[in-house]
């Protein structure tokens, strides 16, 4: 599997984990008697910021993985020479 595919899969998995954690913590804060009214807003801001940061970095990560795939696919100069 190429690094590009692995990078995309990793980004999607991280985003899904963050979304699941956001929903889980929001549910706990909404039903808890000890949570303040601001807790759901703070949870939303923190998880939204983390998800935004991951999505902002994802094009850079993809381009780096694509460059690495291209470097691996290119033959190295002198690699075909037989050593005698």
N, C-alpha and C positions, 0 to 999 in steps of 0.2 A: 504494500500500500504506500502511496506517495506521501510525502510530508504535507503536501497541500491538503489532501483528504483528511489526514490525521489532525491537521490544524483546524479545519472546519468542524470536524466531529468534536474536538476538544472544546471549541468555543461554544458550540450548541449545548454540550453537556453542562458546561459551567453556567451558561445562562439559564438552563432549565433547573439546575440546583439552586441558583439564586432566586429564581421565581418561586420554586417550591418552598424555600426557606422564608421568603417574604409572605407567602400565603399562610404558612404555618404560624409564624410569629404574629401576623395580623389577627388571625383567628384567636390565638391565646390572649392577645392584648384586648381584643374586642369583648371577650367573654369573662375576663378576669375582673374580680372586684377590687383588686389591689392596684391595677394599672390606672394611670391618669388618662385624661382625655387626649393629651398630646402624644401619648405613646404610639398610637397608630400612625400619626403624621410623621413622627421621627423615624419609625421603622420604614415607612414608605420612602422617606428622603434618603436614608442610608442605603437601602437596597437598590433604590432607583439610581443613586449615584454610582454604586458599584457596578450595576449592569451597564450604565452608560459608559463607564470607564473601560470595561471589557469590550464593548462594541466600538468604542473609539480606537482602541488598540488593534482590533481585529484586522483592518486592512493592512496595517504594517506587518503584523504577524503572517498574514497570508502572502504578502509580497516577499518576505524573507524566506518563507518555505518554498515559494515558487523559484526563487533564485537558487536555493540549495538544490532543488530537483534538477534545474537546468545544469548546474555545475557537475552534478553526478552523471548526468546523461552525456555530457561532452567528453570526448576522448582526450586524455592527457597527451601533450606532446612527448614523444619518445616512449610511450607506453607499449608500442608494438615492436620495438626493437628487441631482438633476441640477444641475450647476453652469452657470449662465447668466450 
